Amino acid sequence: MAAPAHNRSADLTPSPGRGARTLHGNNAGERTPWGRDMEDRERFTLLRITGKYGGSVAIELDESGAPGIPDSSGELMVHNDFVAGVTRTYVEPYDLAPWEHVLDEVEAGRDAVWREHARVAEIGIRLVDREDDQDQITVTVADQQTTRVAVSLEVNRGWIEEQRALLHGIRKAWKHVHPTALR
């Protein structure tokens, strides 16, 4: 039996049209980790956990038809030195209180999972170590099929407050459209 002519490694680059974006900003003309220019539409960030030495997990919601109001659909992005991935996701107003609960649990030193057993990817956060000015965490992103990615991040001690501020921003933007977002 002849050996294969070549050995291809897995191509983790998102396909064109998937809307790959940088995990570190929303500036027009900025390049994504995959070398594409960003689109000029507004994005609304629900979560962005970025490690001090690289790596990040983020959910950015699309702009809705109304200016300043996020849509419920968006992108879940995972990036580190080994893998970079983007997938479409959605967040409903009733997802916001459980996300806040996850932040409460992790702040108290307990592991927590957001949207476990949901139709979209779940996000788990495990506090590995807590020091005076930083936390070592593992963020796990898993879908309902077979994909699971764990990203270890060393984050500055204010990262939970940053997530709460992003959550507050989405709640504020949705307050007139989705009154349940305020709970």
DAHU-V201783 format. One line per field, one symbol per residue. psi: psi as a letter, one per 30 degrees, with the letter a starting at -180 (. if undefined). A space follows every 50 residues. Layout:
psi->???
This chain:
psi->kklkfljklkjgkklkffhkllgglgkkfkklfgglkllglkkjkekjjk lfglklklkkklkafkkgkklflakkkkkafekklklkllkleffeeeee eeeeeeeggkllkkhkglflklkkkkjekkaeglkjlkkkkkafcgkkkk kkkjkkfgeeeeeeeeeeeeeeefefeiffff.
